[in-house]
Amino acid sequence: MKTISKFLTIILVLAGPATNAQNIFVCTGGEITFFSHSTVEDIDATSKSMNSILNIATGEIVYVVPMTSFKFKKALMQEHFNDKYVESDKYQNASYKGKISEKIDYKTDGEHDITSAGTLNLHNVDKEHTEKGKLIIKDGIISIQSEFKVAVKDHKIAIPRLLADNIGDSVKVTFTAKYAPYKKDK
């Protein structure tokens, strides 16, 4: 919880004094998965440690996930992922900072197709992304779901030639985030 509090403080400071706390919604413990298909084997992992902030007045959105929070079915895959590929000791988090293009009435229940354009930082490499998703408002609860692909080479993640058949060129990323209004700690 200390990490998310520090995360929120940094974001609110960056947002500036004009940011109204009633427009800020947070997600802690969002779920993110990735899946890579290859001819040899499929690799998938899940994290339930994604944090996010959504400013409903501006459409700005930020996601952060600790790389070591991904859990694999095979311990050796998890070890290789952290040590050899994403180098979690050096590059601890993946993040996305973007903006939802559509204007949404957040006071009315409904499902909305959305587009977000922004920057994905993975393995300390920034890459512009424009992704589609679904924003759902039900009984005042906001949730966002999305699925998109990330090319491994775009983030300078080196795959040894010997293992090239084991790991796909791109990874399918899926996430779900549920938001609650931000409440400042007293």
Backbone bond lengths (Angstrom), bond angles and torsions (degrees), N, CA, C in turn:
res aa  C-N    CA-C-N  psi(-1)  N-CA   C-N-CA  omega(-1)  CA-C   N-CA-C  phi
1 M - - - 1.446 - - 1.527 110.55 -
2 K 1.324 116.66 -31.18 1.453 120.54 179.15 1.531 110.25 -61.72
3 T 1.333 116.58 -39.61 1.461 121.51 179.95 1.526 110.97 -62.56
4 I 1.335 117.46 -44.58 1.466 119.43 -179.08 1.529 110.27 -67.68
5 S 1.337 117.71 -35.93 1.456 120.20 178.10 1.530 110.31 -63.03
6 K 1.328 116.19 -42.77 1.465 121.13 177.87 1.537 109.14 -64.50
7 F 1.328 117.07 -41.72 1.457 124.08 178.82 1.534 109.79 -58.95
8 L 1.340 116.52 -48.53 1.461 120.77 -179.55 1.524 111.33 -62.94
9 T 1.314 116.64 -42.90 1.460 120.87 -179.68 1.519 110.62 -59.67
10 I 1.328 116.82 -46.28 1.463 121.18 179.47 1.524 110.72 -60.68
11 I 1.308 117.00 -46.43 1.467 120.79 -178.40 1.528 110.78 -64.32
12 L 1.322 117.15 -43.97 1.461 119.29 -178.85 1.523 111.74 -66.44
13 V 1.323 117.27 -35.49 1.462 120.55 176.29 1.524 109.68 -65.81
14 L 1.333 116.31 -43.46 1.464 120.31 179.13 1.522 111.67 -65.09
15 A 1.315 116.35 -33.47 1.461 120.14 -178.46 1.521 111.62 -68.91
16 G 1.315 116.41 -26.00 1.464 120.06 175.90 1.508 113.37 93.51
17 P 1.311 116.14 170.34 1.457 121.74 -175.95 1.531 113.99 -67.34
18 A 1.318 117.39 -19.24 1.466 120.06 -178.99 1.528 112.10 -74.43
19 T 1.336 117.51 -11.61 1.458 120.65 -178.20 1.523 109.40 -72.33
20 N 1.314 116.53 124.97 1.449 122.89 178.92 1.526 107.85 -94.22
21 A 1.341 117.49 123.95 1.464 121.92 -175.69 1.527 112.36 -56.83
22 Q 1.318 119.28 -28.65 1.468 119.92 -179.72 1.530 112.20 -70.07
23 N 1.316 117.62 -13.69 1.466 121.46 177.31 1.523 112.52 -92.82
24 I 1.330 117.23 -3.89 1.460 121.83 -175.70 1.524 110.01 -99.30
25 F 1.330 115.53 127.86 1.462 122.51 176.49 1.523 107.74 -123.38
26 V 1.328 116.25 143.47 1.457 120.72 -176.70 1.527 110.96 -125.65
27 C 1.303 113.69 151.04 1.466 122.68 174.02 1.526 106.91 -125.40
28 T 1.300 116.43 125.13 1.464 120.77 172.36 1.519 107.03 -120.41
29 G 1.298 116.29 136.11 1.463 119.92 179.87 1.509 114.11 76.09
30 G 1.339 117.10 31.20 1.458 120.40 174.84 1.530 110.14 -67.75
31 E 1.324 116.21 155.95 1.468 120.29 -177.76 1.524 110.62 -102.50
32 I 1.328 114.81 131.62 1.455 120.96 177.06 1.524 107.59 -134.25
33 T 1.323 115.84 135.03 1.460 120.93 178.18 1.515 108.76 -126.73
34 F 1.331 115.21 156.46 1.453 118.34 168.76 1.506 108.99 -136.08
35 F 1.323 114.01 152.72 1.458 121.82 -175.84 1.525 108.63 -139.90
36 S 1.319 115.72 131.49 1.462 121.77 177.34 1.518 108.01 -127.11
37 H 1.322 115.60 125.73 1.468 120.93 179.04 1.520 109.16 -105.26
38 S 1.315 115.36 136.55 1.464 120.30 173.15 1.524 108.07 -142.26
39 T 1.307 115.49 172.85 1.467 119.65 -179.33 1.525 111.98 -68.68
40 V 1.324 117.37 -23.68 1.463 121.00 -177.57 1.525 112.32 -89.65
41 E 1.348 116.40 -49.09 1.461 119.60 -178.63 1.521 110.70 -159.59
42 D 1.322 114.45 160.86 1.458 121.05 174.55 1.523 108.11 -97.99
43 I 1.313 114.92 143.27 1.462 120.93 178.40 1.514 107.06 -122.23
44 D 1.337 115.59 126.34 1.455 118.33 174.50 1.518 109.58 -141.38
45 A 1.333 114.30 151.40 1.453 121.73 -178.65 1.521 109.07 -150.76
46 T 1.330 114.90 156.53 1.462 121.41 -178.62 1.518 110.35 -134.72
47 S 1.319 115.24 141.73 1.465 122.04 171.64 1.522 107.90 -126.11
48 K 1.313 115.37 139.22 1.463 120.76 173.59 1.522 109.36 -115.64
49 S 1.332 115.05 32.59 1.464 121.89 -177.02 1.518 113.29 -120.84
50 M 1.329 117.44 18.74 1.457 120.36 179.63 1.530 109.18 -75.53
51 N 1.315 116.40 135.24 1.462 122.49 175.46 1.520 108.49 -116.35
52 S 1.321 115.35 147.36 1.455 119.25 -177.20 1.520 110.52 -149.44
53 I 1.317 114.88 152.41 1.464 122.15 173.66 1.523 107.66 -129.60
54 L 1.326 115.34 135.49 1.457 122.80 178.40 1.527 108.40 -125.61
55 N 1.328 115.94 125.94 1.457 121.46 174.35 1.523 106.21 -100.56
56 I 1.335 116.89 107.33 1.468 119.78 -174.51 1.525 112.66 -72.72
57 A 1.316 117.93 -17.39 1.468 120.28 178.25 1.524 111.51 -76.41
58 T 1.329 116.27 -35.55 1.469 120.15 -175.61 1.526 113.62 -108.32
59 G 1.341 117.25 -18.05 1.465 121.15 -175.86 1.519 112.68 83.30
60 E 1.334 117.37 1.21 1.463 119.99 179.98 1.523 109.58 -70.33
61 I 1.335 114.18 141.37 1.460 120.03 -177.26 1.526 109.23 -142.27
62 V 1.325 115.91 141.85 1.461 122.57 179.21 1.524 108.12 -133.72
63 Y 1.322 116.58 136.38 1.470 123.08 174.41 1.522 108.26 -125.22
64 V 1.332 116.63 142.13 1.462 122.17 173.70 1.519 107.79 -138.70
65 V 1.345 116.17 133.89 1.466 120.56 176.27 1.527 108.73 -135.03
66 P 1.343 117.12 128.55 1.463 119.92 175.40 1.535 109.36 -70.41
67 M 1.312 116.66 130.11 1.466 120.78 -175.67 1.536 112.09 -64.39
68 T 1.329 117.61 -33.00 1.472 119.66 -179.47 1.520 112.27 -74.16
69 S 1.327 118.33 -6.44 1.465 120.26 -179.51 1.524 112.97 -81.38
70 F 1.339 118.54 -10.11 1.459 120.77 178.74 1.525 110.02 -72.53
71 K 1.323 115.77 130.10 1.465 122.14 179.82 1.527 108.73 -110.15
72 F 1.325 115.26 132.85 1.461 123.57 -178.60 1.525 109.96 -110.33
73 K 1.328 116.61 161.14 1.464 120.83 176.03 1.525 111.04 -71.68
74 K 1.328 116.06 -29.93 1.463 120.60 -179.73 1.531 108.78 -113.97
75 A 1.330 116.26 127.45 1.467 121.33 -178.33 1.529 111.69 -59.91
76 L 1.322 117.68 -36.67 1.455 120.67 -179.33 1.532 111.11 -64.97
77 M 1.339 117.28 -38.20 1.473 120.31 175.98 1.522 110.56 -61.16
78 Q 1.321 116.48 -42.83 1.461 120.95 -179.85 1.531 110.53 -63.56
79 E 1.310 116.10 -42.14 1.466 120.61 178.57 1.526 111.27 -62.94
80 H 1.326 116.95 -47.00 1.472 120.99 179.39 1.533 111.10 -63.95
81 F 1.321 116.84 -42.11 1.464 121.77 178.56 1.529 110.46 -54.99
82 N 1.337 116.00 -51.00 1.467 120.83 -176.64 1.523 113.33 -73.82
83 D 1.326 117.61 -41.21 1.467 120.55 -174.01 1.524 113.84 -85.24
84 K 1.329 117.41 -43.25 1.466 120.54 -170.55 1.522 114.67 -99.70
85 Y 1.329 117.54 -30.97 1.461 118.96 -172.17 1.521 113.11 -102.48
86 V 1.323 117.98 -63.92 1.469 118.53 -177.18 1.527 112.91 -90.06
87 E 1.316 116.88 -6.86 1.470 122.41 176.52 1.532 110.93 48.67
88 S 1.325 115.14 61.00 1.464 122.52 -174.31 1.521 114.24 -59.12
89 D 1.324 117.19 -24.42 1.465 118.51 177.61 1.533 110.84 -68.02
90 K 1.335 117.82 -33.43 1.469 122.22 178.92 1.527 112.55 -91.75
91 Y 1.316 116.14 -39.44 1.466 122.24 -175.03 1.527 107.91 -119.21
92 Q 1.312 116.32 83.57 1.462 122.26 -167.48 1.521 114.66 -71.56
93 N 1.323 117.78 -29.31 1.464 120.78 -174.89 1.522 111.73 -129.11
94 A 1.314 114.50 153.20 1.463 121.32 164.93 1.523 104.82 -107.70
95 S 1.320 117.00 144.93 1.461 119.32 -179.18 1.523 110.77 -143.27
96 Y 1.301 113.83 158.86 1.468 121.57 175.89 1.522 106.98 -138.56
97 K 1.316 115.76 132.84 1.462 120.90 174.84 1.520 106.96 -129.91
98 G 1.329 115.72 120.60 1.452 118.68 -177.40 1.509 112.32 -153.14
99 K 1.323 114.23 -164.52 1.457 120.51 -177.52 1.527 108.84 -144.38
100 I 1.326 115.06 133.75 1.462 121.56 176.41 1.526 107.72 -77.73
101 S 1.315 116.29 128.35 1.467 121.47 -174.79 1.528 113.49 -74.06
102 E 1.320 116.15 -38.01 1.463 120.27 -173.46 1.533 111.55 -78.18
103 K 1.316 114.82 148.49 1.467 121.49 172.55 1.527 106.95 -87.52
104 I 1.321 116.08 125.67 1.460 121.87 -175.86 1.526 109.29 -118.27
105 D 1.339 116.64 138.47 1.469 121.44 171.33 1.526 106.35 -88.07
106 Y 1.325 116.86 99.34 1.463 122.06 -174.92 1.527 113.03 -75.82
107 K 1.336 117.68 -3.35 1.466 120.89 179.05 1.518 112.08 -92.35
108 T 1.342 116.25 -7.22 1.455 120.98 -175.70 1.522 110.41 -117.71
109 D 1.349 115.42 130.41 1.466 119.79 177.27 1.521 110.46 -61.72
110 G 1.330 115.27 145.61 1.457 120.09 176.80 1.515 112.08 161.89
111 E 1.330 114.81 171.00 1.463 122.46 176.31 1.519 108.23 -110.69
112 H 1.318 115.22 137.05 1.460 120.33 -177.10 1.527 109.79 -132.29
113 D 1.323 116.64 129.73 1.459 120.39 169.77 1.521 106.36 -76.51
114 I 1.343 115.62 130.41 1.465 119.18 -177.14 1.520 110.49 -128.44
115 T 1.320 114.03 159.78 1.455 122.97 174.41 1.520 106.85 -127.48
116 S 1.316 115.64 133.62 1.456 120.52 177.70 1.523 108.52 -123.56
117 A 1.313 116.08 130.70 1.460 121.35 176.07 1.521 107.72 -115.24
118 G 1.338 115.38 132.95 1.452 118.68 -179.05 1.515 112.05 -175.90
119 T 1.338 115.02 -157.93 1.455 121.92 -174.94 1.521 110.17 -121.98
120 L 1.320 115.28 125.45 1.462 122.25 173.88 1.520 107.22 -97.19
121 N 1.332 116.20 125.83 1.455 121.38 175.22 1.521 107.38 -109.94
122 L 1.317 115.68 116.33 1.464 123.13 179.10 1.515 107.43 -139.73
123 H 1.317 116.72 131.69 1.468 121.56 179.78 1.525 110.12 59.99
124 N 1.333 115.13 31.82 1.465 124.32 179.59 1.534 113.08 63.24
125 V 1.315 116.01 27.14 1.462 121.66 177.16 1.529 108.08 -122.83
126 D 1.325 116.90 124.36 1.460 122.58 177.31 1.522 109.91 -86.43
127 K 1.330 115.22 137.63 1.468 121.10 177.28 1.526 107.54 -142.61
128 E 1.329 115.23 128.79 1.459 119.79 177.58 1.530 109.22 -68.84
129 H 1.330 115.61 137.58 1.464 122.21 178.85 1.517 109.31 -136.42
130 T 1.298 116.47 141.02 1.451 122.89 168.15 1.518 105.51 -123.36
131 E 1.325 115.77 118.03 1.460 120.78 -173.56 1.518 110.78 -128.32
132 K 1.304 114.58 153.90 1.459 121.64 177.59 1.523 109.11 -103.99
133 G 1.307 115.45 153.89 1.457 120.92 178.86 1.508 110.43 -161.33
134 K 1.310 113.93 -172.15 1.456 120.81 178.83 1.523 108.02 -128.30
135 L 1.319 116.65 128.54 1.454 123.20 175.38 1.523 106.86 -108.48
136 I 1.324 115.91 126.29 1.460 121.53 -176.53 1.523 108.63 -120.02
137 I 1.318 116.16 131.94 1.458 122.04 174.21 1.519 106.70 -118.12
138 K 1.335 115.46 120.71 1.465 119.73 178.86 1.520 108.29 -141.88
139 D 1.319 115.28 121.28 1.469 121.68 -179.08 1.521 111.50 53.65
140 G 1.324 116.50 38.97 1.461 121.77 177.42 1.519 114.86 80.35
141 I 1.331 117.75 -1.74 1.468 122.29 178.87 1.530 108.11 -94.69
142 I 1.327 115.94 130.12 1.467 121.87 179.08 1.519 108.39 -102.14
143 S 1.323 116.27 133.06 1.467 119.89 171.94 1.523 108.69 -137.02
144 I 1.328 114.46 150.91 1.463 121.19 179.05 1.512 108.27 -128.84
145 Q 1.317 115.69 136.86 1.467 122.51 176.44 1.521 107.65 -128.29
146 S 1.330 115.24 142.65 1.454 118.77 178.08 1.519 109.95 -154.83
147 E 1.319 114.14 157.95 1.460 121.75 175.22 1.526 106.12 -142.75
148 F 1.342 115.80 130.80 1.455 120.10 -179.73 1.525 109.40 -154.25
149 K 1.314 115.89 170.23 1.468 121.20 -179.84 1.521 110.48 -110.89
150 V 1.323 114.05 145.41 1.461 121.91 176.18 1.524 107.51 -125.12
151 A 1.324 116.66 123.48 1.470 121.19 176.83 1.524 108.84 -78.98
152 V 1.312 116.87 126.72 1.466 122.88 -177.55 1.529 110.38 -58.59
153 K 1.320 117.55 -42.42 1.469 120.97 -176.91 1.534 112.37 -65.94
154 D 1.354 117.24 -26.65 1.467 120.42 179.68 1.525 112.71 -62.96
155 H 1.318 116.23 -21.54 1.462 120.75 -177.88 1.531 112.28 -114.30
156 K 1.329 114.84 19.85 1.464 122.46 174.69 1.526 112.96 52.89
157 I 1.330 114.67 40.29 1.460 120.51 174.65 1.516 106.33 -91.78
158 A 1.319 115.58 113.72 1.468 121.49 -174.62 1.527 110.50 -81.53
159 I 1.312 115.15 128.25 1.466 122.04 175.06 1.530 106.57 -110.44
160 P 1.336 117.53 118.51 1.465 119.48 178.84 1.533 110.77 -57.74
161 R 1.312 116.44 141.15 1.456 121.80 -177.55 1.537 111.56 -54.12
162 L 1.323 116.05 -36.54 1.463 121.72 179.79 1.527 111.85 -61.00
163 L 1.347 117.08 -29.72 1.467 121.58 -177.20 1.530 113.12 -104.97
164 A 1.309 117.41 6.74 1.465 121.22 -176.02 1.529 112.60 -57.72
165 D 1.335 117.85 -32.59 1.464 120.45 179.14 1.531 112.33 -76.45
166 N 1.333 116.87 -16.69 1.468 121.26 -177.97 1.523 113.24 -85.50
167 I 1.323 117.08 -20.56 1.459 120.76 -173.81 1.516 109.44 -126.51
168 G 1.330 116.19 130.72 1.454 120.92 -179.57 1.522 112.17 -70.20
169 D 1.328 116.06 160.62 1.471 121.86 178.95 1.522 112.62 -69.28
170 S 1.334 115.69 -27.57 1.459 119.59 178.96 1.526 109.50 -132.52
171 V 1.305 113.75 159.27 1.454 121.57 -177.93 1.522 107.69 -120.96
172 K 1.331 116.25 131.63 1.466 120.49 176.17 1.526 107.47 -86.79
173 V 1.325 116.42 124.28 1.458 122.89 -179.66 1.525 108.30 -110.76
174 T 1.333 115.70 132.22 1.462 121.97 178.21 1.521 107.83 -129.61
175 F 1.326 116.80 136.81 1.461 117.31 176.37 1.516 112.24 -144.33
176 T 1.331 113.60 157.40 1.454 122.95 174.15 1.523 107.79 -134.67
177 A 1.311 116.65 128.33 1.459 121.77 179.04 1.525 108.81 -129.31
178 K 1.341 116.28 129.66 1.468 121.64 175.41 1.517 107.74 -111.78
179 Y 1.327 115.63 132.55 1.460 122.04 -171.76 1.526 112.26 -110.17
180 A 1.319 113.88 147.61 1.465 122.32 173.19 1.520 107.25 -129.11
181 P 1.329 117.47 153.60 1.466 119.10 177.99 1.530 110.68 -59.19
182 Y 1.318 115.89 141.81 1.462 121.35 178.77 1.523 109.10 -70.43
183 K 1.338 115.33 132.04 1.462 121.15 176.48 1.511 107.61 -122.11
184 K 1.303 116.21 117.25 1.459 121.62 -178.28 1.529 110.39 -66.75
185 D 1.349 115.84 132.39 1.473 120.36 176.35 1.513 109.15 -64.45
186 K 1.302 115.08 143.15 1.478 119.59 -179.65 1.495 111.09 -90.08
